[in-house]
Amino acid sequence: MSGQVLTAALLQGGGSSLHGGRYTIAGMLVVGESANLELADGHCPVRLAIHDAELAGRLLDHVPCHMGGAYLYHDPVRLVAILAAGTDGCVAIAQVESGMLERDGRLFPF
């Protein structure tokens, strides 16, 4: 994995200078009806929307999903992703280039 490491602290102040950048981001991946990455960095938790239409399919191809719950995925991940402006004007993840999901001590690349 490569790219500059993105933290919640870098997103303070809107993060518009981050648009188009390639970043390594660690957080909690939450995929249900929508996809988000939750970053916990000290006292300023941040949720980034993920607008990559291919993400759910890639995950399903490589990682077993949770069954019977509210989410298909709710797991720690490390992503390499491209950032852009989201529909609400906040920073969002436009494309996930690669990722590593951890569950029960196992690592799943996708």
C-alpha positions in Angstrom: 0.0 0.0 0.0 1.2 3.5 -0.7 0.1 7.1 -0.8 0.2 9.8 1.9 -1.4 8.7 5.2 -4.8 10.5 5.8 -5.9 11.1 9.3 -9.0 12.8 10.7 -6.8 15.7 11.8 -5.9 16.4 8.1 -9.6 16.7 7.3 -10.1 19.6 9.8 -11.1 22.8 8.1 -13.0 21.1 5.2 -10.1 19.3 3.5 -10.7 20.9 0.0 -6.9 20.8 -0.6 -7.1 17.0 -0.4 -9.4 16.6 -3.5 -7.8 14.4 -6.2 -5.1 13.2 -3.8 -4.1 9.5 -3.3 -4.1 8.5 0.3 -3.6 5.5 2.6 -6.5 5.6 5.1 -7.1 3.3 8.0 -10.5 3.1 9.7 -13.7 1.1 10.1 -15.4 0.1 6.9 -19.2 0.2 7.1 -21.1 -1.1 4.1 -24.9 -1.5 4.1 -27.2 0.5 1.9 -24.3 3.0 1.6 -20.6 2.7 2.2 -18.6 4.8 4.7 -15.2 4.8 6.3 -15.1 5.9 9.9 -11.9 7.4 11.1 -11.2 7.7 14.9 -8.3 10.0 15.5 -8.3 11.3 19.0 -11.3 13.4 19.8 -12.4 14.1 16.3 -14.2 11.1 14.7 -14.8 11.5 11.0 -17.0 9.6 8.6 -16.1 9.6 4.9 -18.7 8.6 2.3 -17.4 6.1 -0.3 -18.7 6.7 -3.8 -16.9 3.9 -5.6 -19.7 1.9 -7.4 -17.4 -1.1 -7.7 -16.4 -1.5 -4.0 -19.3 -3.7 -2.9 -18.7 -6.1 -5.8 -15.0 -6.3 -5.2 -15.6 -7.0 -1.5 -18.1 -9.7 -2.2 -15.6 -11.3 -4.6 -12.8 -11.4 -2.0 -14.3 -11.2 1.5 -17.2 -13.1 3.1 -19.9 -10.7 4.1 -21.7 -10.6 7.5 -25.0 -12.5 7.4 -28.2 -11.4 9.1 -27.1 -8.0 10.3 -27.6 -4.4 9.4 -24.3 -4.3 7.4 -22.6 -6.5 4.8 -19.3 -5.3 6.2 -18.4 -3.6 9.5 -14.6 -4.3 9.8 -11.3 -2.5 10.2 -9.6 -1.8 6.9 -6.6 0.0 5.4 -7.4 1.5 2.0 -5.5 3.2 -0.8 -8.0 5.7 -2.2 -8.5 8.8 -4.3 -10.4 11.6 -2.6 -12.9 14.1 -4.1 -15.7 16.4 -3.1 -18.8 14.5 -2.0 -22.4 15.4 -2.8 -22.6 17.4 0.4 -19.4 19.3 -0.4 -17.4 17.4 2.2 -14.4 15.3 1.3 -15.4 11.8 0.2 -13.7 8.7 -1.2 -14.2 8.7 -5.0 -12.2 5.5 -5.8 -10.8 2.7 -3.7 -7.6 1.4 -5.5 -6.9 -1.4 -3.1 -7.6 -2.5 0.4 -6.9 -4.9 3.2 -9.8 -5.9 5.5 -9.1 -7.6 8.9 -11.6 -10.0 10.5 -11.0 -12.5 13.3 -7.2 -12.3 12.9 -7.4 -12.9 9.2 -6.4 -10.4 6.5 -8.4 -10.2 3.2 -6.9 -8.2 0.3 -9.3 -6.7 -2.1 
